[in-house]
Amino acid sequence: MPNRVLISRDSKPIPCEECGLPTLHVARLVSGDGALLGQTLVCTACRRHRAEADAVPVH
C-alpha cells in the first residue's frame, strides 16, 4: 500500500496563504504499513484547483 496523507476530522482549518480560504489543515503522513512518517500542511481547496487545472485540455 502506498504512503497516505491523513487529515483528522477534528482538524480546525486555518486560512491558506495561497488561496486565502480557511481550508489549510495539519495532516499526518503515514506509510503503507501504518508507520507515522511526519506531518505536513494540506490545503484542500488548492489541491482541488490543481486537480481541475490538470484535467483541462490545453489547445
N, C-alpha and C positions, 0 to 999 in steps of 0.2 A: 504494500500500500504506500502511496506517495506521502510526502510531507503535507501537512494541513495547516491552515490559518483558522483559528477558532476565536470567535467573538462571544464573550459572555453575554447572556440575556440580561444580566444585571448591569452591564456596562452603561455608564452615563455618557452620551455623546457630547463632544465639545465642538466649537466652530473650527472648520478646516481652514488653514491658511491659503490653500489652493483655490477652493471654490466658494468659501465663505459660509457654507451651510453647516448646521450643527450635526454633522454626520461622521465625525472623527472618533474612532474607538481604539482602546488598547486591546490588542489581540495576542493570543498565545500561538507560538509556532510549535507544532507537535510533529514528531517523526512518525513514520508508518507504524512503528511498534509502540507508540504512545508516550515516548520519552519527550519531556519538555526541552525544546531547543533554545527558546528565548522568547522575547516579546517584541512587538512592533506596533506602529500606529497604522490603522487602516481607515481610509475614508470610503464609506460605502457609496456615496454619490459620485466621487471621482472615478471609482472602479467601474460603475455602470456607464459613465460617459465615455471612458476609454474603450469599453467593450462595444458600445454603439458606434463609435468612430471607426473602430477596426472593421466593423461589419458593413460600412458604407463603401460601395464600389467607387473607385477613382477612374474618371474618364479622361 
